[in-house]
Structure formats: structure tokens, C-alpha cells
């Protein structure tokens, strides 16, 4: 009992960033997904997405079907995708959030685009498999003094 006479309950220790098996698994999934995107492999890319997946960017919301159609047509390709920071992984039951800074080189409509972005992917676990339901990208701020 505490000084007030009430029973004290121990608070769980705060999360210290020690990756467990699920964190490592999710990090590997995101790495494999990036490799599929650089390979411009529509079938592999689709395997990481839930049917309801969307990406949110400065141009709005693009759904899974439209994104995969762009890749399949060759209108959207990626030649590089690299993590600048290790992903921040948070698992809440059957939902996981992964946030990282990513640089990538994309080609769209015959033009090259080099991007430095913060990405957040929301995954859900269904039937023992993690699938992304939402990706959100935000341009990273240029370094101070640029």
C-alpha cells in the first residue's frame, strides 16, 4: 500500500525502442516492399497492400488500383529507394505504424523526380499477415541553411 492507504499498481515500463520479433518482421516487410517498388514489380508490390490501400501525398489520395496501374503501364517507375533513418515501429495489437525518412528516385511521365520524404505506413495484421492499408508521404524539410 502507498502512503494514502490505497493499493499502488505498477505502471508498465515505457517503450525503449528495443525491437522485438514483430518490429524486425515489419522492418523486413518494408525493406522488401521498397525492393519490389524499385524492381517495378506490380505483383510483388500488390502483395504488400491491403485491397483498401491508399497513398496520401501533396497531390491528394491515390488508391491501390490507380497506383498499380501506373506501375504496370510503365508510366511510374522507381530506380532508387533508400532509408535515411531507421524506421520508428509501433505495434498496437493488430495495427502497426512505421515512420521513416526515405529518399527515392522516381520517373513519372518521362520526368525524373528525386524525393526526400517522411513516410508513414499503417499496417494491419489479418490471418497472420501484415498488409499496408495506408501510406502517407510528406516532403522532408531542407537542411538548415539551404
Buried (B, 14 or more C-beta within 10 A) or exposed (E): EEEEEEEEEEEEEEEEEEEEEEBEBBBEBBEEBBEBBBEBEBEBBBEBBBEEBBBBBEEEEBBBEEBBEBBBEEEBBBEEBEBEEEBEBEBEEEEBBBBBBBBBBBBEEEEEEEBBBBBBBBBBBEEEEBBBBBBBBEEBEEEEEE
